[in-house]
Amino acid sequence: MEEWLNGLKPDAWYKVVTITGGLAVAASISASFGAGTFIGLGLLGIGCGEWTSRVTTQRPTPAGMGIPAGVLRVKTRVWRPLGIVLDVGGVVLLAIGVFRLF
Protein backbone atom coordinates (compact mmCIF):
# COMPACT_ATOMS: atom_id res chain seq x y z
CA MET A 1 0.00 0.00 0.00
CA GLU A 2 2.89 2.38 0.62
CA GLU A 3 3.98 2.01 -3.01
CA TRP A 4 0.58 3.29 -4.17
CA LEU A 5 0.79 6.25 -1.81
CA ASN A 6 4.31 7.08 -3.00
CA GLY A 7 2.89 7.55 -6.50
CA LEU A 8 0.73 10.42 -5.22
CA LYS A 9 3.66 12.63 -4.16
CA PRO A 10 3.52 15.98 -6.00
CA ASP A 11 7.03 15.63 -7.42
CA ALA A 12 6.13 16.49 -11.03
CA TRP A 13 4.30 19.44 -12.58
CA TYR A 14 1.42 17.33 -13.93
CA LYS A 15 0.69 15.95 -10.45
CA VAL A 16 0.56 19.48 -9.05
CA VAL A 17 -1.80 20.56 -11.87
CA THR A 18 -4.06 17.56 -11.14
CA ILE A 19 -4.24 18.34 -7.42
CA THR A 20 -4.84 22.05 -8.11
CA GLY A 21 -7.61 21.25 -10.57
CA GLY A 22 -9.33 18.93 -8.12
CA LEU A 23 -9.20 21.52 -5.36
CA ALA A 24 -10.47 24.23 -7.73
CA VAL A 25 -13.43 22.05 -8.75
CA ALA A 26 -14.32 21.32 -5.13
CA ALA A 27 -14.08 24.98 -4.13
CA SER A 28 -15.98 26.36 -7.12
CA ILE A 29 -18.80 23.82 -6.91
CA SER A 30 -19.38 24.68 -3.26
CA ALA A 31 -19.34 28.41 -4.13
CA SER A 32 -21.58 27.97 -7.23
CA PHE A 33 -18.94 29.56 -9.46
CA GLY A 34 -19.46 28.13 -12.97
CA ALA A 35 -16.33 29.52 -14.64
CA GLY A 36 -14.15 28.18 -11.84
CA THR A 37 -15.68 24.74 -12.25
CA PHE A 38 -14.77 24.68 -15.94
CA ILE A 39 -11.25 25.95 -15.22
CA GLY A 40 -10.77 23.35 -12.48
CA LEU A 41 -12.07 20.54 -14.70
CA GLY A 42 -9.75 21.72 -17.47
CA LEU A 43 -6.74 21.64 -15.15
CA LEU A 44 -7.81 18.25 -13.83
CA GLY A 45 -8.12 16.89 -17.39
CA ILE A 46 -4.73 18.25 -18.48
CA GLY A 47 -3.03 16.89 -15.37
CA CYS A 48 -4.61 13.45 -15.67
CA GLY A 49 -3.83 13.32 -19.38
CA GLU A 50 -0.16 14.08 -18.80
CA TRP A 51 -0.01 11.68 -15.85
CA THR A 52 -1.49 8.93 -18.03
CA SER A 53 1.11 9.55 -20.74
CA ARG A 54 4.16 9.17 -18.46
CA VAL A 55 5.95 5.84 -18.23
CA THR A 56 8.79 4.99 -15.85
CA THR A 57 11.55 2.84 -17.31
CA GLN A 58 14.45 1.31 -15.42
CA ARG A 59 17.99 0.97 -16.73
CA PRO A 60 20.97 -0.67 -15.05
CA THR A 61 23.91 1.64 -14.45
CA PRO A 62 27.45 0.30 -14.32
CA ALA A 63 29.84 1.21 -11.54
CA GLY A 64 32.46 3.81 -12.35
CA MET A 65 34.17 6.97 -11.11
CA GLY A 66 33.21 6.37 -7.51
CA ILE A 67 29.52 5.78 -8.32
CA PRO A 68 28.21 2.35 -7.33
CA ALA A 69 26.25 0.18 -9.73
CA GLY A 70 22.50 0.47 -9.47
CA VAL A 71 19.26 1.13 -11.29
CA LEU A 72 18.40 4.41 -12.97
CA ARG A 73 14.68 5.29 -13.21
CA VAL A 74 13.72 7.55 -16.09
CA LYS A 75 10.25 9.00 -16.79
CA THR A 76 9.46 9.32 -20.47
CA ARG A 77 6.38 10.53 -22.32
CA VAL A 78 4.49 8.02 -24.44
CA TRP A 79 1.63 9.14 -26.67
CA ARG A 80 -1.42 7.23 -25.46
CA PRO A 81 -4.95 7.73 -26.82
CA LEU A 82 -6.51 8.27 -23.37
CA GLY A 83 -3.85 10.82 -22.49
CA ILE A 84 -4.43 12.73 -25.73
CA VAL A 85 -8.21 12.76 -25.21
CA LEU A 86 -7.83 14.01 -21.63
CA ASP A 87 -5.34 16.70 -22.72
CA VAL A 88 -7.55 17.98 -25.54
CA GLY A 89 -10.68 17.86 -23.38
CA GLY A 90 -8.86 19.67 -20.59
CA VAL A 91 -7.71 22.44 -22.92
CA VAL A 92 -11.25 22.86 -24.27
CA LEU A 93 -12.75 23.02 -20.75
CA LEU A 94 -10.05 25.46 -19.65
CA ALA A 95 -10.76 27.69 -22.64
CA ILE A 96 -14.51 27.61 -21.93
CA GLY A 97 -13.87 28.52 -18.29
CA VAL A 98 -11.60 31.45 -19.18
CA PHE A 99 -14.11 32.64 -21.80
CA ARG A 100 -16.93 32.51 -19.23
CA LEU A 101 -14.77 34.33 -16.72
CA PHE A 102 -14.49 37.36 -19.01
PALOVO-950342 format. One record per residue (C-alpha): x, y, z; chain; residue in one letter. Coordinates in nm, 3 decimals, padded with zeros to 5 digits, m for minus. Last residue first. Layout:
> px, py, pz, ch, aa
> X, Y, Z, A, A .
...
# end
This chain:
> px, py, pz, ch, aa
> m01.449, 03.736, m01.901, A, F .
> m01.477, 03.433, m01.672, A, L .
> m01.693, 03.251, m01.923, A, R .
> m01.411, 03.264, m02.180, A, F .
> m01.160, 03.145, m01.918, A, V .
> m01.387, 02.852, m01.829, A, G .
> m01.451, 02.761, m02.193, A, I .
> m01.076, 02.769, m02.264, A, A .
> m01.005, 02.546, m01.965, A, L .
> m01.275, 02.302, m02.075, A, L .
> m01.125, 02.286, m02.427, A, V .
> m00.771, 02.244, m02.292, A, V .
> m00.886, 01.967, m02.059, A, G .
> m01.068, 01.786, m02.338, A, G .
> m00.755, 01.798, m02.554, A, V .
> m00.534, 01.670, m02.272, A, D .
> m00.783, 01.401, m02.163, A, L .
> m00.821, 01.276, m02.521, A, V .
> m00.443, 01.273, m02.573, A, I .
> m00.385, 01.082, m02.249, A, G .
> m00.651, 00.827, m02.337, A, L .
> m00.495, 00.773, m02.682, A, P .
> m00.142, 00.723, m02.546, A, R .
> 00.163, 00.914, m02.667, A, W .
> 00.449, 00.802, m02.444, A, V .
> 00.638, 01.053, m02.232, A, R .
> 00.946, 00.932, m02.047, A, T .
> 01.025, 00.900, m01.679, A, K .
> 01.372, 00.755, m01.609, A, V .
> 01.468, 00.529, m01.321, A, R .
> 01.840, 00.441, m01.297, A, L .
> 01.926, 00.113, m01.129, A, V .
> 02.250, 00.047, m00.947, A, G .
> 02.625, 00.018, m00.973, A, A .
> 02.821, 00.235, m00.733, A, P .
> 02.952, 00.578, m00.832, A, I .
> 03.321, 00.637, m00.751, A, G .
> 03.417, 00.697, m01.111, A, M .
> 03.246, 00.381, m01.235, A, G .
> 02.984, 00.121, m01.154, A, A .
> 02.745, 00.030, m01.432, A, P .
> 02.391, 00.164, m01.445, A, T .
> 02.097, m00.067, m01.505, A, P .
> 01.799, 00.097, m01.673, A, R .
> 01.445, 00.131, m01.542, A, Q .
> 01.155, 00.284, m01.731, A, T .
> 00.879, 00.499, m01.585, A, T .
> 00.595, 00.584, m01.823, A, V .
> 00.416, 00.917, m01.846, A, R .
> 00.111, 00.955, m02.074, A, S .
> m00.149, 00.893, m01.803, A, T .
> m00.001, 01.168, m01.585, A, W .
> m00.016, 01.408, m01.880, A, E .
> m00.383, 01.332, m01.938, A, G .
> m00.461, 01.345, m01.567, A, C .
> m00.303, 01.689, m01.537, A, G .
> m00.473, 01.825, m01.848, A, I .
> m00.812, 01.689, m01.739, A, G .
> m00.781, 01.825, m01.383, A, L .
> m00.674, 02.164, m01.515, A, L .
> m00.975, 02.172, m01.747, A, G .
> m01.207, 02.054, m01.470, A, L .
> m01.077, 02.335, m01.248, A, G .
> m01.125, 02.595, m01.522, A, I .
> m01.477, 02.468, m01.594, A, F .
> m01.568, 02.474, m01.225, A, T .
> m01.415, 02.818, m01.184, A, G .
> m01.633, 02.952, m01.464, A, A .
> m01.946, 02.813, m01.297, A, G .
> m01.894, 02.956, m00.946, A, F .
> m02.158, 02.797, m00.723, A, S .
> m01.934, 02.841, m00.413, A, A .
> m01.938, 02.468, m00.326, A, S .
> m01.880, 02.382, m00.691, A, I .
> m01.598, 02.636, m00.712, A, S .
> m01.408, 02.498, m00.413, A, A .
> m01.432, 02.132, m00.513, A, A .
> m01.343, 02.205, m00.875, A, V .
> m01.047, 02.423, m00.773, A, A .
> m00.920, 02.152, m00.536, A, L .
> m00.933, 01.893, m00.812, A, G .
> m00.761, 02.125, m01.057, A, G .
> m00.484, 02.205, m00.811, A, T .
> m00.424, 01.834, m00.742, A, I .
> m00.406, 01.756, m01.114, A, T .
> m00.180, 02.056, m01.187, A, V .
> 00.056, 01.948, m00.905, A, V .
> 00.069, 01.595, m01.045, A, K .
> 00.142, 01.733, m01.393, A, Y .
> 00.430, 01.944, m01.258, A, W .
> 00.613, 01.649, m01.103, A, A .
> 00.703, 01.563, m00.742, A, D .
> 00.352, 01.598, m00.600, A, P .
> 00.366, 01.263, m00.416, A, K .
> 00.073, 01.042, m00.522, A, L .
> 00.289, 00.755, m00.650, A, G .
> 00.431, 00.708, m00.300, A, N .
> 00.079, 00.625, m00.181, A, L .
> 00.058, 00.329, m00.417, A, W .
> 00.398, 00.201, m00.301, A, E .
> 00.289, 00.238, 00.062, A, E .
> 00.000, 00.000, 00.000, A, M .
# end
